[in-house]
Amino acid sequence: MLRNLFLTALTSLMLVGNLFAGAPTRDDKEKEVKIKTSAICGMCKSRIERNLGFEKGVKEADLDVKTKIVTIKYNPAKTDVAKLKANISKTGYDAEEVAADQASYNKLPGCCKKGSDMEQ
């Protein structure tokens, strides 16, 4: 009898836990940020989007090369805007007030550097 009571209680706890496990928490809501970059061409676009894709919490990144603005959808419980800007900087590009990491910038192809023929 004690065993049956224990199993019933355990089953009830598991069911209640499953009900709340799928409920989104306030911090899990997806956010979106737009960051101005120093990107110039399609290679820049690919590089920035790919590297942001490796950032924990980033769900989507899309760079508009014409405006140089990357739109990032992310989970604020896993990352924040400062980390996203640091990621872009470490990729070799300016991210608004965060300057490009010099060593990473030096490794960029010539067409991706400021003042190249590609820049308009």
C-alpha positions as MATLAB code, in Angstrom:
seq = 'MLRNLFLTALTSLMLVGNLFAGAPTRDDKEKEVKIKTSAICGMCKSRIERNLGFEKGVKEADLDVKTKIVTIKYNPAKTDVAKLKANISKTGYDAEEVAADQASYNKLPGCCKKGSDMEQ';
ca = [
       0.000    0.000    0.000;
       2.821    2.383    0.867;
       4.450    1.469   -2.404;
       1.289    2.307   -4.367;
       0.976    5.654   -2.580;
       4.614    6.424   -3.388;
       4.163    5.513   -7.081;
       0.998    7.614   -7.318;
       2.764   10.624   -5.785;
       5.770   10.187   -8.059;
       3.571    9.921  -11.150;
       1.659   13.061  -10.131;
       4.897   15.004   -9.688;
       6.139   13.891  -13.091;
       2.906   14.974  -14.768;
       2.964   18.396  -13.108;
       6.629   18.803  -14.016;
       5.913   18.007  -17.651;
       3.141   20.596  -17.755;
       5.454   23.357  -16.578;
       8.526   22.218  -18.506;
       7.101   23.469  -21.791;
       5.964   26.830  -20.413;
       8.240   29.614  -21.642;
       9.879   31.747  -19.006;
      10.078   35.479  -19.305;
      13.790   35.414  -20.207;
      13.309   32.820  -22.947;
      11.420   35.214  -25.203;
      13.252   35.872  -28.429;
      14.649   39.375  -28.872;
      15.886   41.163  -31.951;
      18.663   43.708  -32.282;
      20.021   45.638  -35.261;
      23.739   46.408  -35.250;
      25.551   48.673  -37.718;
      28.723   47.024  -39.023;
      31.612   47.868  -41.328;
      30.728   45.012  -43.720;
      31.266   45.676  -47.404;
      30.515   42.639  -49.565;
      28.931   39.225  -49.777;
      32.004   37.598  -48.230;
      31.574   39.872  -45.208;
      27.923   38.857  -45.015;
      28.786   35.151  -45.048;
      31.542   35.533  -42.472;
      29.488   37.603  -40.004;
      26.346   35.447  -40.297;
      28.349   32.232  -39.925;
      30.259   33.406  -36.847;
      27.131   34.765  -35.184;
      25.533   31.373  -35.840;
      28.142   29.821  -33.523;
      27.256   32.232  -30.707;
      25.207   30.507  -28.015;
      21.629   31.806  -28.034;
      21.638   33.235  -31.568;
      18.661   31.947  -33.513;
      19.112   33.928  -36.713;
      21.453   36.539  -38.183;
      20.874   38.403  -41.441;
      23.205   41.104  -42.755;
      21.921   43.631  -45.272;
      25.117   44.515  -47.130;
      23.631   47.697  -48.631;
      22.791   49.224  -45.229;
      25.594   47.356  -43.375;
      23.081   46.430  -40.662;
      22.917   42.926  -39.226;
      19.601   41.894  -37.702;
      20.035   39.267  -34.993;
      17.321   37.232  -33.305;
      18.552   35.774  -30.029;
      17.619   34.303  -26.668;
      18.449   36.904  -23.982;
      18.801   34.159  -21.363;
      21.828   32.836  -23.271;
      23.519   35.927  -24.726;
      23.315   39.714  -24.800;
      24.014   42.622  -27.145;
      27.525   43.177  -25.770;
      28.478   39.564  -26.566;
      26.976   39.868  -30.050;
      29.002   43.015  -30.742;
      32.129   41.307  -29.395;
      31.499   38.387  -31.770;
      31.292   40.759  -34.745;
      34.449   42.564  -33.585;
      36.343   39.275  -33.220;
      35.257   38.438  -36.764;
      37.139   41.547  -37.945;
      34.372   44.127  -38.322;
      33.220   47.193  -36.427;
      29.986   46.714  -34.485;
      28.714   50.236  -33.828;
      30.967   51.696  -31.073;
      32.972   48.446  -30.752;
      35.957   48.598  -33.085;
      37.053   45.575  -35.069;
      39.651   43.357  -33.435;
      42.849   44.424  -35.204;
      44.332   40.928  -35.575;
      41.082   39.604  -37.062;
      40.742   42.643  -39.337;
      44.270   42.082  -40.657;
      43.292   38.532  -41.697;
      40.309   39.687  -43.801;
      40.567   39.526  -47.596;
      41.372   42.859  -49.238;
      37.840   43.299  -50.566;
      36.486   43.218  -46.981;
      38.694   46.017  -45.675;
      37.671   49.642  -45.323;
      38.670   51.736  -48.313;
      38.615   48.804  -50.742;
      37.137   49.175  -54.232;
      34.106   47.219  -53.030;
      33.164   49.879  -50.457;
      30.623   52.372  -51.744;
];
